[in-house]
């Protein structure tokens, strides 16, 4: 977190913490990656309960893409990498994008 420090004449230092910017994690549809695999990714990497994972997977399937989560940049990119690596290891073209929210 970025810090901004203000000195006051009395010698008291005040630190204001700035919340990190949040980024949207967008999952994209493809015609190859199995639905069960996508549900597993949503549950295991993005910590979604089963019902929500199925709902998000169907939204991606019907609409072509869906925002599945929102995190600080480093968390979003790490989860994107984990999901992509798992998909590639199984030969799927699965894609996730990270966009500033």
C-alpha positions as CSV (number, residue, x, y, z in Angstrom):
1,X,0.0,0.0,0.0
2,X,1.2,3.5,-0.8
3,X,1.9,5.7,2.1
4,X,1.5,9.4,2.3
5,X,3.1,11.0,5.4
6,X,2.1,14.5,6.7
7,X,4.2,16.1,9.4
8,X,2.4,18.3,11.8
9,X,4.1,21.1,13.7
10,X,3.5,19.3,17.0
11,X,5.7,16.5,15.9
12,X,2.8,14.1,15.4
13,X,3.1,12.1,12.2
14,X,-0.1,10.9,10.5
15,X,0.1,8.1,7.9
16,X,-2.7,7.8,5.4
17,X,-2.9,4.4,3.7
18,X,-4.2,4.2,0.2
19,X,-6.3,1.2,-0.8
20,X,-4.8,-0.7,-3.7
21,X,-6.6,-0.4,-7.1
22,X,-8.8,-3.4,-7.9
23,X,-8.7,-5.3,-11.2
24,X,-11.5,-7.3,-12.8
25,X,-10.8,-10.9,-13.7
26,X,-12.6,-11.7,-16.9
27,X,-13.1,-15.3,-18.1
28,X,-13.6,-15.9,-21.9
29,X,-15.5,-18.6,-23.6
30,X,-14.0,-21.1,-26.0
31,X,-15.4,-24.2,-27.7
32,X,-12.8,-26.7,-26.4
33,X,-12.4,-26.3,-22.6
34,X,-14.8,-28.6,-20.8
35,X,-17.4,-27.0,-18.5
36,X,-16.4,-29.3,-15.6
37,X,-12.8,-28.0,-15.9
38,X,-14.0,-24.4,-15.8
39,X,-16.1,-25.1,-12.7
40,X,-13.1,-26.7,-11.0
41,X,-11.0,-23.6,-11.8
42,X,-13.6,-21.3,-10.3
43,X,-13.9,-23.4,-7.2
44,X,-10.2,-24.2,-6.6
45,X,-8.4,-21.1,-7.7
46,X,-11.1,-18.4,-7.3
47,X,-12.7,-19.9,-4.2
48,X,-16.3,-19.9,-5.5
49,X,-18.9,-22.2,-4.0
50,X,-20.1,-24.9,-6.4
51,X,-23.5,-23.3,-7.2
52,X,-21.8,-19.9,-8.0
53,X,-19.1,-21.6,-10.0
54,X,-21.7,-23.4,-12.2
55,X,-23.7,-20.1,-12.6
56,X,-20.5,-18.2,-13.6
57,X,-19.5,-20.9,-16.0
58,X,-22.9,-20.8,-17.7
59,X,-22.8,-17.1,-18.0
60,X,-19.4,-17.3,-19.7
61,X,-20.8,-20.0,-22.0
62,X,-23.9,-18.1,-22.9
63,X,-22.5,-14.5,-23.1
64,X,-18.9,-15.2,-24.3
65,X,-17.3,-13.7,-21.2
66,X,-18.0,-12.8,-17.6
67,X,-16.4,-10.9,-14.7
68,X,-15.6,-13.6,-12.2
69,X,-13.7,-11.8,-9.5
70,X,-12.0,-8.5,-8.5
71,X,-8.6,-8.4,-6.8
72,X,-5.6,-6.2,-6.3
73,X,-3.4,-6.5,-9.4
74,X,-0.8,-8.9,-8.1
75,X,-3.5,-11.3,-6.8
76,X,-5.5,-11.1,-10.1
77,X,-2.4,-11.8,-12.2
78,X,-1.3,-14.7,-10.0
79,X,-4.7,-16.4,-10.2
80,X,-4.8,-15.8,-13.9
81,X,-1.4,-17.5,-14.3
82,X,-2.4,-20.5,-12.1
83,X,-5.5,-21.0,-14.1
84,X,-3.8,-20.6,-17.5
85,X,-0.9,-23.0,-16.5
86,X,-3.4,-25.6,-15.4
87,X,-5.4,-25.3,-18.6
88,X,-2.3,-25.5,-20.8
89,X,-1.0,-28.5,-18.9
90,X,-4.2,-30.3,-20.0
91,X,-4.2,-28.9,-23.5
92,X,-7.0,-26.4,-23.2
93,X,-7.1,-23.0,-24.8
94,X,-8.8,-21.5,-21.8
95,X,-8.3,-17.7,-21.4
96,X,-8.6,-15.2,-18.6
97,X,-8.0,-11.5,-18.9
98,X,-7.2,-9.0,-16.1
99,X,-8.5,-5.4,-16.6
100,X,-8.4,-2.4,-14.4
101,X,-11.8,-2.1,-12.7
